[in-house]
């Protein structure tokens, strides 16, 4: 929870400012990540820690935030997200090609309110036995079904042991900028029926958790049942998108992000009625057997 901002409250935009220097995190990720302290502008309460990620362009950031918002509504364990304003000298290692917002000194980043594990937790990630153990532990838990069905809904092909984390109590799914590939292409064509249909029809090349579950729990994975249950949430997501449409901060450049978030949430809602069919198709489609190391299947 950020003082002055309730991430569960979708009636106002989740915007905060970095008020510390970012500490770089090196965990094999594609994009630059830092740990830092953020605060809502104008709030006098103490800052809170976040994991901070910079991505080129606003589309990936909007997809990350939309997945965090929609995931929360669907009870998927995705950390709450916040858009963070930061200056270059707070982000060591920020690419020289990064450009600030308009004529300001601010860069837009995505902040996750759940801390990543300590960097030392990544040291065994290239060890096949360790990776097998991690998948085995995840697939024993009910949350694996939740993650598999969510990745099908979000058309997320990029799931591996570096983008789900275990905090000692719960599993959390992170990193969704590769999800919903067609959304990024039709942001400005959302009013076109053919474009929206393309979002419904799209299938990710792979669903890694689904494949792991199918191999490890072929008789009791429960993916069909869970997908059927989620269909009823479509109207809830549409209402969330309606609230996002009203988000305003008074900052023109920041406010340009919210319509992209709205469209992405609507895209997820639009896919919900077809989710049982998507899951059924995924389970019926033979895939190459996945070995211990899933990194070879990342595209």
Buried (B, 14 or more C-beta within 10 A) or exposed (E): EBBEBEBEEBEEBBBBBBBBBBBBBEBEBEBBBBBBBBBBEEBEEEBBBBBBBBBEEBBBBBBBBBBBBBBBBBEBBBBBBBBBBBBEEBBEEBEEEBEBBEEEEBBBBBBBBBBBEEEEEBEEBEEEEEBBBBBEEBBEEEBBBBBBBBBBBBBBBBBBBBBBBBEEEEBBBBBBBBBBBBBBBBBEEBEEEEBBEBBBEBEBEBBBBBBBBBBBBEEEBBBBEBBEBBEEBBEBBBEBBEBBBEBEBEBEBBBBBBBBBBBBBBBBBBBBEBBBEBBEEBBEEEBEEBEBBBEEBEE
